């Protein structure tokens, strides 16, 4: 595959990920799991654990935004004829509530370079013979011939979004439907190793969010405070 502009841009991350994948594969192979698929799963879990503090901020920010949604609707209705004042009032609402609307995007922005680096790494990776297969997948550098991973990518994306969405406007409902379908569609063309990374990342995120919500449910007074 020709590197191109983006390939060159993400080549440092590709080199790091290739080194990490090779190292993790040596670790998993010594434990009897010879496929590189296990190294990808392990790498994904490590990345998600490192980003866990950001995930906590992301989930808290999303919950706070949902709680502010009724107040935002009132401001939008009240100042619909004066967009400048409306934006000012919404900014004041965020400030008073201690909410940063960009905090929910931060983990995704950090993960994008990793995802792109993984994309190029798996396209250019030279698997050792007999170690490129994973369960039903003949090669982690090729698309899933049975479409199982693309379906799982769409399903886990939907579940991960639904888990953090309580009150949704019409636009959010449309996004919640369109995004999983789009992810599933592009996954049909991506290397199955990359889709495995995405599915594992979603599953880990779902477990992390369940754990955070479980803590909130056990401490309702703390959340109310």
ABEGO torsion letter per residue (X at the ends): XBAEAAAAAAAAAAAAAAAAAAAAAAAAAAAGBABAAAAAAAAAAAAAAAAAAAAAAAAAAAAAAAAAAAAAAAAAAAAAABAAAAAAAAAAAAAAAGBBAAAAAAAAAAAAAAAAAAAAAAAABBBBBGAABBEABABAABBBAAGAAAAAAAAAAAAAAAAABABBBAAAAAAAAAAAAAAAAAAAABBAAAAAAAAAAAAAAAAAAAAAAAAAAABAAAAAX
